[in-house]
Amino acid sequence: MPRLGSAPRWAAAAGRWGCRLLVLLLLLVPGPGGASEITFELPDNAKQCFYEDITQGTKCTLEFQVITGGHYDVDCRLEDPDGNVLYKEMKKQYDSFTFTASKNGTYKFCFSNEFSTFTHKTVYFDFQVGEDPPLFPSENRVSALTQMESACVSIHEALKSVIDYQTHFRLREAQGRSRAEDLNTRVAYWSVGEALILLVVSIGQVFLLKSFFSDKRTTTTRVGS
């Protein structure tokens, strides 16, 4: 027969497990349906374009960053369905652009590495179309949210911020690793070059010193009288 004093402990345990289950469910909530997040290789003298169907009045955000390659720069261009240029930047390492679609149709954004002759790039971009759907249907109503619903919304927003920060730090880590590997390769080549130069200089010094101490035989010719 359970004791009366165990009821608060069971209630506290149930509350803790309920919070854990709530966080797990929030982690499984998918992001906005119109979001595209891609990392791709962009060869030298190449151009890569992407297309997205957007309805009029939808707010969109394009964010990109060059992770590896050359000077970590790329050309970016965004056009509306009529071919009008909405955004154009040359040799940018990273940038973010927000706009509202003025008409229905297919929008095109391109990344170009045509100015580079021998270095390929790794480019990351995140193209968000529209706003996140409400977590609860009651968010769009005039009535106030309950305490549980407000806590869920706060946790959901905090988790989205954590995901954004994680993505940012992963990109910085990949970029730093690429620079470290490039620096390591240059140091290795420099070390091999120094070793070859020291070897050539050492061999040259040996032959030079040997020439100082070598005997030079002279030939005497007698002239008969």
Backbone torsions as a table, in degrees:
resi	resn	phi	psi	omega
1	MET	NA	121.4	-177.2
2	PRO	-68.3	147.8	178.8
3	ARG	-84.4	156.1	-178.9
4	LEU	-66.9	-29.6	-178.0
5	GLY	-71.1	-14.0	-178.8
6	SER	-82.5	-13.4	-177.8
7	ALA	-62.6	-46.2	178.7
8	PRO	-61.5	-36.0	179.6
9	ARG	-66.4	-41.3	176.7
10	TRP	-63.4	-39.1	179.1
11	ALA	-65.4	-41.7	178.8
12	ALA	-64.3	-42.3	178.9
13	ALA	-63.4	-42.4	178.4
14	ALA	-62.6	-37.9	177.9
15	GLY	-64.9	-41.0	178.9
16	ARG	-64.2	-45.1	178.8
17	TRP	-66.1	-32.7	177.0
18	GLY	-65.4	-40.3	177.7
19	CYS	-65.0	-41.4	179.4
20	ARG	-63.9	-41.7	178.1
21	LEU	-64.7	-37.0	178.5
22	LEU	-64.2	-43.9	178.1
23	VAL	-62.9	-40.2	179.1
24	LEU	-63.1	-42.2	178.4
25	LEU	-64.9	-36.9	178.8
26	LEU	-68.3	-34.2	176.9
27	LEU	-65.4	-29.3	-179.1
28	LEU	-86.7	-4.9	178.9
29	VAL	-69.2	123.4	-178.3
30	PRO	-70.0	156.6	178.9
31	GLY	-76.5	-170.3	-178.9
32	PRO	-63.9	140.1	-175.6
33	GLY	-64.7	-24.6	-176.6
34	GLY	-96.8	17.8	-177.4
35	ALA	-93.7	135.3	177.2
36	SER	-126.3	126.0	-178.0
37	GLU	-131.0	110.2	-171.7
38	ILE	-135.6	142.7	169.6
39	THR	-119.0	126.6	-174.5
40	PHE	-141.6	162.3	177.8
41	GLU	-92.3	133.6	178.5
42	LEU	-119.3	102.8	-177.1
43	PRO	-66.4	168.4	177.0
44	ASP	-68.4	148.7	-178.0
45	ASN	55.9	33.0	-176.8
46	ALA	-124.4	163.1	179.5
47	LYS	-142.1	132.1	-178.1
48	GLN	-125.1	128.4	-177.4
49	CYS	-119.1	150.7	178.1
50	PHE	-131.4	151.6	-174.8
51	TYR	-128.9	144.4	-179.5
52	GLU	-145.2	129.3	176.2
53	ASP	-83.4	123.6	-175.8
54	ILE	-130.3	139.3	176.6
55	THR	-89.1	157.9	-177.5
56	GLN	-63.1	139.0	178.2
57	GLY	85.4	2.0	-179.7
58	THR	-84.5	132.6	177.8
59	LYS	-85.2	130.2	-176.5
60	CYS	-129.6	152.9	178.8
61	THR	-136.6	127.8	175.7
62	LEU	-112.3	123.1	179.1
63	GLU	-129.8	133.2	-178.5
64	PHE	-142.3	160.3	178.3
65	GLN	-156.6	137.3	176.0
66	VAL	-87.4	123.8	-175.4
67	ILE	-90.4	-47.2	-177.5
68	THR	-138.3	158.8	171.2
69	GLY	108.4	122.9	172.5
70	GLY	56.0	-130.1	178.2
71	HIS	-92.9	17.7	177.6
72	TYR	57.4	46.6	-179.9
73	ASP	-135.1	156.5	-177.9
74	VAL	-157.7	154.6	174.5
75	ASP	-90.2	140.2	-179.6
76	CYS	-132.4	140.2	-177.6
77	ARG	-145.4	133.7	-179.9
78	LEU	-124.4	130.8	-177.3
79	GLU	-128.8	150.0	175.6
80	ASP	-86.8	178.9	-178.1
81	PRO	-59.3	-24.7	179.8
82	ASP	-89.1	0.3	-179.9
83	GLY	89.4	4.1	177.5
84	ASN	-73.4	136.2	-177.4
85	VAL	-80.4	118.9	177.2
86	LEU	-94.0	-28.6	-177.1
87	TYR	-153.6	135.2	179.3
88	LYS	-152.6	122.1	178.4
89	GLU	-137.6	144.5	-178.1
90	MET	-112.3	132.6	173.9
91	LYS	52.4	57.1	178.1
92	LYS	-102.5	139.9	176.0
93	GLN	-80.6	-40.3	177.9
94	TYR	-160.3	154.6	179.0
95	ASP	-170.0	167.8	177.9
96	SER	-141.2	137.6	-177.4
97	PHE	-138.8	129.4	179.9
98	THR	-117.8	135.2	-179.6
99	PHE	-148.8	164.4	175.9
100	THR	-115.2	126.5	-176.8
101	ALA	-62.4	127.0	-178.4
102	SER	-90.3	-11.1	-179.2
103	LYS	-157.6	161.6	176.3
104	ASN	-77.1	147.6	177.2
105	GLY	147.4	-170.5	-177.9
106	THR	-98.4	119.9	177.5
107	TYR	-96.1	142.3	-176.3
108	LYS	-122.0	133.4	172.7
109	PHE	-131.8	136.2	-172.7
110	CYS	-126.5	148.8	173.4
111	PHE	-118.8	129.4	-174.6
112	SER	-122.4	136.5	174.2
113	ASN	-123.3	29.4	-175.3
114	GLU	-70.2	-20.5	178.9
115	PHE	-78.1	-11.7	-178.9
116	SER	-96.3	135.9	-174.8
117	THR	-98.8	-23.6	-176.0
118	PHE	-145.4	-0.2	-179.7
119	THR	-114.2	131.1	175.3
120	HIS	-96.3	160.6	-174.5
121	LYS	-122.2	155.2	169.9
122	THR	-114.2	118.8	-171.6
123	VAL	-118.1	136.0	173.9
124	TYR	-113.8	136.7	174.2
125	PHE	-142.2	152.3	178.3
126	ASP	-130.9	113.9	-178.3
127	PHE	-113.0	109.6	-177.2
128	GLN	-103.8	128.1	-179.4
129	VAL	-116.7	116.3	177.9
130	GLY	82.8	176.6	-179.8
131	GLU	-95.4	162.7	176.6
132	ASP	-66.1	140.8	175.3
133	PRO	-67.4	151.8	-179.6
134	PRO	-63.6	143.2	179.9
135	LEU	-69.6	-34.4	177.9
136	PHE	-128.2	141.6	177.7
137	PRO	-59.6	-25.7	-177.3
138	SER	-73.6	-7.9	179.7
139	GLU	-66.5	-29.2	-178.7
140	ASN	-86.5	-1.3	179.5
141	ARG	-96.1	166.6	-178.8
142	VAL	-73.8	-28.9	-176.8
143	SER	-64.3	147.6	-177.5
144	ALA	-74.7	153.7	177.8
145	LEU	-77.0	152.4	174.7
146	THR	-73.2	169.7	-179.1
147	GLN	-63.2	-39.1	178.1
148	MET	-66.2	-42.1	179.9
149	GLU	-66.0	-40.2	177.3
150	SER	-62.7	-40.8	178.0
151	ALA	-64.7	-39.7	178.1
152	CYS	-63.0	-43.2	179.5
153	VAL	-63.6	-42.9	179.1
154	SER	-62.4	-44.1	179.3
155	ILE	-65.2	-39.3	179.1
156	HIS	-61.8	-44.6	178.6
157	GLU	-65.2	-39.7	178.3
158	ALA	-64.4	-38.7	178.8
159	LEU	-66.3	-37.5	176.6
160	LYS	-63.8	-39.7	176.7
161	SER	-64.4	-39.5	177.6
162	VAL	-62.4	-41.7	178.5
163	ILE	-62.4	-42.2	178.4
164	ASP	-62.9	-43.5	178.9
165	TYR	-65.2	-40.1	178.4
166	GLN	-62.8	-42.7	177.1
167	THR	-61.4	-43.9	179.6
168	HIS	-61.1	-45.9	-178.3
169	PHE	-70.5	-32.4	175.3
170	ARG	-64.7	-39.7	177.7
171	LEU	-66.0	-43.6	178.0
172	ARG	-62.7	-39.2	179.0
173	GLU	-65.6	-41.4	178.2
174	ALA	-65.3	-40.6	178.6
175	GLN	-66.5	-42.9	177.7
176	GLY	-64.0	-39.4	177.9
177	ARG	-64.3	-40.1	178.8
178	SER	-63.3	-42.7	178.7
179	ARG	-66.4	-38.4	178.7
180	ALA	-65.4	-41.7	178.3
181	GLU	-65.7	-39.3	177.6
182	ASP	-64.3	-42.8	177.6
183	LEU	-64.2	-39.2	178.2
184	ASN	-63.4	-39.9	177.9
185	THR	-64.4	-43.1	179.3
186	ARG	-64.7	-40.8	178.4
187	VAL	-64.2	-38.8	178.8
188	ALA	-64.1	-45.5	178.1
189	TYR	-63.0	-40.5	179.2
190	TRP	-64.0	-39.2	179.0
191	SER	-65.7	-42.7	177.3
192	VAL	-63.2	-41.6	177.7
193	GLY	-62.8	-43.1	177.6
194	GLU	-62.5	-40.4	179.0
195	ALA	-63.2	-41.7	178.5
196	LEU	-65.4	-40.4	179.1
197	ILE	-64.6	-43.1	178.1
198	LEU	-63.0	-37.5	178.7
199	LEU	-64.9	-44.9	179.7
200	VAL	-64.7	-42.4	179.6
201	VAL	-64.5	-40.9	179.3
202	SER	-63.4	-44.6	178.4
203	ILE	-63.7	-40.3	178.0
204	GLY	-63.2	-40.8	178.0
205	GLN	-64.8	-38.9	178.0
206	VAL	-61.3	-48.1	179.9
207	PHE	-65.8	-34.2	179.5
208	LEU	-67.9	-44.9	177.2
209	LEU	-65.0	-36.9	178.6
210	LYS	-63.7	-35.4	179.4
211	SER	-69.4	-26.0	178.9
212	PHE	-70.4	-34.6	-173.9
213	PHE	-102.9	5.0	178.4
214	SER	-78.3	142.1	178.6
215	ASP	-79.4	132.6	177.3
216	LYS	-104.3	111.1	179.9
217	ARG	-81.7	131.5	178.6
218	THR	-106.8	144.6	-178.6
219	THR	-106.5	123.1	-179.2
220	THR	-103.5	129.8	-179.3
221	THR	-113.6	121.5	177.9
222	ARG	-87.3	137.9	178.7
223	VAL	-105.1	116.1	180.0
224	GLY	-66.6	143.3	179.3
225	SER	-85.2	NA	NA
